[in-house]
Every structure is written in C-alpha cells, then in structure tokens.
Amino acid sequence: MPMTTYAQRKALGDYGERVATRRLLDAGYDVLDRNWRCSDGEIDIVARDGGDLVVCEVKTRRSTAYGTPLEAVDQRKFARLHHLGLRWLADHPQRTQARLRVDVVTVLRPRGGGPAQVEHLVGLV
C-alpha cells in the first residue's frame, strides 16, 4: 500500500466532506455549519433534519484495507460527537432543537477511479 502525504489525506477528507454535504442537502437537510471547532474537538457537519440537530461525522477512505470507513467510528467517538453537539448548541442558543442525533456518512472513493460509494447512517446515537 503506497504511503500518502498529509496533503493527499487532507484532499481526500475534503472531497468526502463535499460529497457528504451534497448528500445531506439532496436529502433535504439544512446544513448549518461545517468544520466547527471548539477546544474539545471538531464536528465535520452540523445540520438540521426537521426538528433534529444532526452532528454528522464524515469518514472517507480509498479502500477497506484497514477496515471500512464506519469501523473508524467507535463508541468513544460517538460519545465525543454527542458532547460536541451539546457544545455547539451551547454556542448557538438560538438553535433550540427537539433532539440531538449523531449520523455518519461514509465515502469510499476507489483508487482506480469510478464513482464513490456513499452511505448515510442515521441516528447512530
């Protein structure tokens, strides 16, 4: 497996976030924030789906050689994302929501080209 540079990993991650944002917009979500940071970490995408505030983690890979993109999101990461969602709400008190939800969008972009495989997993927490 060839080594990748930081710039290549960043470009792949940025690609995945663009694909994920488009998927959420096409599904009728209202994207409120992207790459929101605080002292506790970063949320890839914050969106609204009806009355739900959605914290969306995006995982992008070129292959499954080291596992699927979803396998990179463990219970500790889910808990952290939920906490970050609460922090986002505290920083945006005008955004009262009925429920906080964590979704994951996985993007598998094959090295040989072709369309990316995208999966949106709803409400994992």
Sequence and secondary structure as in RCSB ss.txt:
>XXXX:A:sequence
MPMTTYAQRKALGDYGERVATRRLLDAGYDVLDRNWRCSDGEIDIVARDGGDLVVCEVKTRRSTAYGTPLEAVDQ
RKFARLHHLGLRWLADHPQRTQARLRVDVVTVLRPRGGGPAQVEHLVGLV
>XXXX:A:secstr
     HHHHHHHHHHHHHHHHHHHHHTT EEEEEEEEETTEEEEEEEEETTEEEEEEEEEES STT  TGGG  H
HHHHHHHHHHHHHHHH TT   SEEEEEEEEEE  TT S  EEEEE    
